């Protein structure tokens, strides 16, 4: 019950910042599809607890997950390009960061 009150006390901006940061970090090391498939139902339930429209949290998380393009594991298209061996991991990281 205490955690519920703490979550309700967060500002919407701070909550969105936490969600976007967490999803953005997770999609750097895991598949963006897997991350969104796991987190969206949790965020939908959280939106109900907070009595806010679920689209606010879901769209923020989905948009943050779509920013993952730096590593091979994040998207199948990255794996295909990396599989040709014409592109090195360092090149992908430089492009993703820069």
N, C-alpha and C positions, 0 to 999 in steps of 0.2 A: 504494500500500500504506500509505503514511503517513497519508493522509486517512482510510482505513478504520479505522486505530487511533484516530485522533482522534474519529471519530464513535462508535466503540465506548466511548470513555472518557466520553462525556456521560452525565449522569444522565437518567433517563427524564423527570423533571419539567422539566428544562431543555430537552430535546428537544421535548417537547410545547409548552412555552412558545414556542419558536422557530417551530414549525410553525403554531400558532394565530395568532401575531402576523403571520407572513408571509402566511398565507392571508387573514386579516382585512384586511391592507393591500391585497393583490392584488384582493380582491373589491370594494374601494372604487373601483377604476379599471377593472376588467374585469368581464365577466359571471361570476356565481357558478357557473353551470353549466359554462362553459368552463374556469374555474379548477379546479374539482373534476375534470373530465374529463381535464385535463392532469396534475394532481398525484397523483391516487389511484394510478395504476400505478407512479409513481416511489416513492411512499411504501410501497406494497406490497413493492417490491423492497428498499427500505431496511429494512423490517421483517425480511425474510429475512436480510439481511446482519447485522443486529443480533441475530438469533435471538430475536425477540420476536413476540408474536401480532400480525398485521397490523391487527386490529380496533382496537387501541389508537391507532395513528396515523391510520387511515382515519376513525374516528368523530370524532376530534379535528378533523381537517381539514374534514370534512363539516359538523360543527356550527359551526365558525368561518365557513365559507362561507355558512351560512344566516343569519348576522348582517348580511349586506349588504343594506341597504334604503334607504340615504340618497340615492344618485344614480340618475339615470334609467337608466344603462347596466346596472345590476346585475340587475334582474329585468324580465321582460316586463310584469308588472302595473304597475310604475312607469312604463314607457314609455307604456302605455295611458292612465294617469291624466294624465301630463304632456301627452299628445297632445290632450287636451280643452281645454287652455289655461285651465282654471279654477284650476289649481294652478301656482304659479311655482316655479322652482328654489330660490329662497331659502326658501320654505315647506317644501319637501322636506328641505332641509339642516337647518333648525331642528328639524323633527320627528325626523329621523334622529339628530342629535346630542343633542337634549334628551330 
